[in-house]
Amino acid sequence: MDMRPLKHFLTLADTLHFGRASEACHVSPSTLSRSIRQLEESLGVRLFERDNRHVVLTRHGQSFHAYARDTLEQWEQMRQSLMSEALTLTGEISIYCSVTASYSFLYDLLSEFRTRYPGIELKLHTGDPAQSMSRVLGGEEDMAITSRPRQLPEALAFKSLTRSPLVFIAPRDGAPWVPPDPRSPSAAQWRDVPMVLSEAGLSREVSDTWFKALGVTPRIYAQVAGHEAIVSMVGLGFGVGVVPRIVLEASPLVERVRILPVKPELPHYDVGLCVLNRRLKSPLINALWDEVEERG
């Protein structure tokens, strides 16, 4: 069975750009266009509206998207199930994580797995950890290394890899707005402190809760995607930030910042691997999931 037309459709639906989609599919733009046109002719409807500048999914295309994704998943599960009976697993697994997670966890996580399953290709995508779970839930990634949220979605399975405290960091050289006594925080000390915080995610939720309990609306200097950028901006003297200690310890700028001994301490950051429960039916995904030893 030729599943390439469905893969071409899903890639174009995700990118909405013929050039990027054709590059991701390793085909020419004309081949991709012909594949989509043949698919539309087979279905008798238009899946995309396109002109020289824009590509947009039609209503029929949006309906077909769920079908195409589920069909490819079921086909892959069947293919892997049959191959597992022959003691051979081949295919690809996509993993999404932050830059820090890529060099903090991936070697230990994947080194033995690659030896045991040389036929499995691993595709790594890095970016803002706040997007990790939404990318897995949306089917854009097979797995993600991310923090465990306060309420884990029922559709997801999660295995903990490590725990790391969230910490306040300030410029090592000091600044007039750094709270003089962080062990005894007060609204007066923190009201005018410029804060560099994540745009979204668990660390932002925890920070907002901490300031709310203090009775202060934080003075936001910048909202950034990714904790690594927070360390950089704090090191440059732009404000105080909140990051997981594991990110700070792995940063090349660790010597430019210092941890503020704030009381009460922020909760720990539970970092682990997440996957859709239904994707664990895939022998490919389940092989990697079983390889991971959960840490308490």
C-alpha positions, -999 to 999 in steps of 0.1 A, spaced: 0 0 0 13 35 -9 8 58 20 28 86 5 -2 107 -6 -15 107 30 19 117 43 22 145 16 -13 157 27 -5 158 64 28 175 59 13 202 37 -16 206 62 9 212 90 31 236 71 6 253 47 36 259 24 44 239 -7 81 247 -5 86 236 31 63 206 27 81 193 -4 114 197 13 102 178 44 88 150 21 120 149 0 101 155 -32 99 184 -57 71 210 -53 56 198 -86 56 161 -74 39 173 -42 13 193 -61 5 164 -84 1 141 -54 -23 165 -37 -42 170 -69 -46 132 -75 -58 128 -39 -84 156 -44 -95 139 -77 -99 106 -59 -120 122 -32 -140 145 -55 -134 175 -33 -109 203 -28 -87 198 3 -68 231 0 -75 265 -13 -43 279 -27 -30 308 -47 4 323 -54 8 334 -17 -14 313 5 -24 277 12 -54 271 35 -72 239 44 -109 237 32 -137 224 54 -133 190 36 -96 192 42 -100 197 79 -123 167 81 -99 146 60 -70 156 83 -82 135 112 -89 105 89 -54 107 73 -37 109 107 -56 80 122 -51 59 90 -14 64 90 -12 56 127 -32 23 123 -11 14 92 21 19 112 8 -1 141 -1 -30 119 32 -28 100 52 -27 133 31 -55 148 38 -77 118 75 -68 119 78 -74 156 67 -110 150 97 -112 127 119 -97 156 127 -66 135 115 -31 142 120 -4 116 105 31 112 109 65 129 100 81 162 98 119 166 108 134 200 103 170 210 122 186 238 141 218 249 177 223 240 187 216 277 168 183 277 184 173 244 219 171 261 207 164 296 187 133 289 189 120 254 222 102 256 212 81 286 177 76 272 187 66 237 222 51 237 212 15 245 180 18 226 199 26 194 221 -4 198 191 -27 204 169 -13 176 193 -1 149 164 0 124 145 27 142 152 63 131 149 89 158 139 124 147 146 152 173 129 185 173 138 212 198 119 243 209 99 259 237 91 232 264 57 249 270 46 235 236 56 199 243 24 184 254 2 203 229 25 189 201 21 154 213 -17 158 218 -20 172 183 -1 143 167 28 165 156 53 145 177 53 109 190 69 117 223 82 147 242 105 154 272 87 179 293 76 189 328 47 172 344 18 197 346 -3 201 377 -31 182 359 -19 156 334 -43 152 304 -61 119 306 -50 111 270 -13 112 280 10 87 298 40 102 317 72 86 330 94 107 353 131 111 344 143 135 371 131 162 395 147 197 396 137 226 418 126 259 403 148 288 414 149 325 413 180 339 396 195 374 396 226 390 379 258 380 397 270 416 397 239 428 415 214 456 407 196 482 428 163 464 423 174 430 435 155 422 468 178 428 497 163 400 519 148 373 496 144 350 526 117 373 540 99 384 508 75 414 510 53 432 485 75 463 490 107 444 480 92 427 449 68 453 435 93 471 413 116 441 404 118 436 366 109 400 359 120 378 330 95 350 328 83 322 305 55 330 282 36 299 293 41 265 310 45 252 345 73 277 356 50 306 346 21 291 365 42 287 396 56 322 393 22 337 390 9 318 420 39 329 441 34 366 433 -3 363 439 3 348 473 26 378 480 -1 402 469 19 417 441 14 420 404 48 412 389 65 439 368 72 420 336 102 431 317 101 403 292 82 371 284 103 346 265 100 311 250 125 288 266 143 288 299 177 291 283 168 326 271 158 336 306 193 327 319 208 348 291 186 379 298 192 377 336 230 374 330 228 405 309 212 424 339 177 428 325 159 414 356 152 385 379 141 351 364 126 318 374 141 286 358 146 250 367 179 244 384 188 218 358 186 244 330 208 268 351 235 241 358 237 232 321 239 269 309 272 283 296 262 315 314 258 299 349 287 320 362 269 353 353 239 347 376 233 337 411 204 319 429 183 340 452 175 321 484 138 329 483 115 316 509 92 299 507 110 278 480 93 271 447 81 235 440 101 210 421 100 205 384 92 169 375 107 163 341 98 132 321 87 115 289 51 118 277 32 100 249 -4 95 239 -18 64 256 -32 51 223 2 54 206 16 29 231 -2 2 210 25 8 184 53 -17 189 78 10 178 66 35 204 62 9 231 97 -4 226 111 30 235 86 35 263 96 2 279 132 12 277 127 42 300 131 35 337 109 57 357 125 76 386 106 84 417 
